[in-house]
Amino acid sequence: MLTDAELEELLDSESDRVECKRSLADSDRIREAICAFANDLPDSRKAGVVFIGINDDSSCAGQTVDDKLLLQLSQMRDDGLITPFPSMVVQKRTLKGCDLAVCIVEPSRSLPVRFRGRSWIRVGPRRALASPDEERQLLEKQRAHDLPFDAKEASSAIQGDLDVSYVRDEYLPAAIAPDVLAQNQRAIEHQLRSIHFLGSNGVPTHVGLLVAGIDPLAYLPGAYVQFVRFDGTELTDPVRDQKTLSGRVSDVLRRADELLQAHNQVGISFKTTHVEERQPEYPLAALQQLIRNAVMHRNYDGTNAPVRVYWFNDRIEIHSPGGPYGQVNPDNFGHPYANDYRNPHLAEAMNNLGFVQRFGVGIATAQSELKKNGNPAAEFDVQTTAVLAVVRKRA
């Protein structure tokens, strides 16, 4: 972590690692700076810093730095506009007698980092959109880093295992800004590399197979959701419905949504003789958040276990292979400020496809929806190799 002396030295310099803003009013420019620092095209391998509360002439702006401002700044990290998820710390610091909000952004290991589908970089003291050549430089940097499992190549796969028509017609328009896509005349192989679907050797990556694979199970045997509806409260009770949801991640999640709606009974109560109130046993939004979290955060490496959704008469159990990852542990699990990504590129793809709007708030959103619907709060059993979420029926 940078000391006050180091931050003051950066403030006094004309370093390409510094961006100064008077306030949060121009939030898009701040996000562009975060994106550029995360990309670290100059390869300084040092954190970039956004200072909030500094005028253009380097004088103190007198900005009130309270918890609300710090929260707004920290939420730029995980509001889904910057992907993959950047690593950054937001703090209040008093430097040279001036209260400042300081956003310290670490160089990313998952490149390129994009804001609204565009890659931003630092060119000297200013921000700029990355050119195709500069994006290639970012990809070359990525190859030199230790890759997460979802960005690693599936050794026996070939490019023909990817549905290129789906990528071109559906995924790229969702992932890349329209004007950038319109100007992109690169071959499809280069485009697949830029979105991490192909590795440096031209071999499909695990995220490429999950998102656009013709048959993901051929290379990731556990990449499916097992849905079972029991007629009772025990695993030994009769089965009313059973489905195996496999294929591209978008197809899996859409079919899961259909099953949730089909099995979710709606109760009707009359407030007066003319007004009825319809309430489901479970809020759909809460179940969606928990299942999508399970698919996004699960461990795909070294296990053939699927995500399991077991629907009983009194509860729903969602089993996700793989325990907490990175900075998340059983004690801080579910806290909105404690989140990390085992599969950062899968998270990015789910965001691009509209299944995740913001990062790090899935559990909080689910709990809020359960409370509004009258259900008990979801319960979590967090183990080193799996996470179990239990949602109980509304009374």
Secondary structure, 3 states (H helix, E strand, C coil): CCCHHHHHHHHHCCCCCEEEECCCCCHHHHHHHHHHHHHCCCCCCCCEEEEECECCCCCECCCCCCHHHHHHHHHCCCCCCEECCCCEEEEEEEECCEEEEEEEECCCCCCCCEECCEEEEEECCEEEECCHHHHHHHHHHHHHCCCCHHHCECCCCCHHHECHHHHHHHHHHHHCCHHHHHHCCCCHHHHHHHCCCECCCCCEEHHHHHHHECCHHHCCCCCCEEEEEECCCCCCCCEEEEEEECCCHHHHHHHHHHHHHHHCCEEEEECCCCCEEEEECCCHHHHHHHHHHHHHHCCCCCCCCCEEEEECCCEEEEEEECCCCCCCCCCCCCCCCCCCCCCHHHHHHHHHCCCCCCCCCHHHHHHHHHHHHCCCCCEEEECCCEEEEEEECCC
